[in-house]
Amino acid sequence: MASNPGTLYLIPCTLGDTPAEQVLPQHVINVTRKLSHFVVEQPKTARQFLSALKPEQPIQSLHFATLNEHTAAKDMGELLAPLLAGHDVGIISEAGCPAIADPGANLVNLAHRKGIRVVPLVGPSSILLALMASGLNGQCFAFHGYLPIADVERNKMIAKLEAESAKFKQTQLFIETPYRNDKMFDALLLQCHPQTLLCVATDITLPSEQIQTRTIAQWKSQSKPQLNKRPSLFLLLGAS
């Protein structure tokens, strides 16, 4: 182990094909360009992202280790080896901010336990951007990831989240696999009370971005949004 371990940088990336300079500060781009070691979800897409940033070293010479939902806890220590040898390392997730709804959190936790400095860099988080633009309660909120797939379990969870939201004035955020967005939207309109507020945030930071907040009754009275195969977040605030 080096006397001075490296620094673990949490590097946000774009949420789609938006140019990096539109959503990332220049400081973040500069830091990322200097790094030679990375922990990533998908090496192929990470290389594409880094190539667009024009790293100081040839892309072929960069070192990539993979961290995803299949990475075993026993393998986490190996991912820290470059840091313990004195190299700075960047974590890159598939979209947005590492360690937010992302397996990178496990590595960050281990880095803290090993006394490694962790530096979060500024960039787009679809969760926070959707909450900011929703007009719903940003003082009290919870992100739940994916809801159950089966209809009965999903509908029970929707009812539970709506009730908790109304009771605690808490904005509830969740996502769905893009090709099931329409089914989720239909379930929300069927299960929720007419005055419950629903925000649908789609293609955040992209030219096709759409973010709309309506009551369930208002959503039912207008044309259905085009959500199929488009990354979307759903935000609920139950009426008290």
Phi, psi and omega in degrees: 000133179291151179296330177237098179299158177287179179255138177264113180262131176264107190258114175289152174232176183290158179268002180182218183272011177299134176304138185303321184294346178278338185233351180243134174298154180299325179301318179296316179298318181297315179299315183296321180299330185278342186282151177238350181239134182221147169245124191223160174284313181227110182305322183298310181289329177296319178297320178298315179298313182292323178300322180293335179277349180061070181297158182291332178256153177303140184302331181291339183267355181283150182256128181238130170243147185259133174226114177218192185293346180266354181291125181283150180302325182292343181266356183297321183301324180296328181291338179272353186305314179299323179296315181292340177272359176104001180270141170285145183227142175247135173264132177231125176268182182288327181201128176086217189265129177300149175073001173254111187052050192203143182294349178301338180301325181295321179288322177299317179300316180293323178300318178299319181294335179268002179077022180271135179291132180245128182236112176277133178257154187280135178184183188285131170242116182299328180296310182289322180295320177296317179296317179302317186274352187283331188079005179271180188293112177266001178272334182217114183205163179214138177255131187246003181066226181269138173275166180303150181280317183298141186303311185297312181294320178297316181295323176296319180293319177301314180298319180296313181294321179296318180295316179295322179298315180294320183291316187255004184055041187252125175288130179254125180244140176203167182231171176217154172301130190310325181283354175252010181302316182299320180294320177295315180300315180298320180295320179296318180293328181282323189269331190272157179290151184304326184267359174296138178271133177233124172254133174244118183245116189236140176053049184299133181075358179267161178302333181270012183306136174221124177227116182225137174243127180217161167287162177301320179298319179292320177300321182292336185268359182235173181296144180291133179293153179274102186246348188299125177062025176243125180305126185219151169242148177243132181233129182242141168223109184290144178284134180278000000 
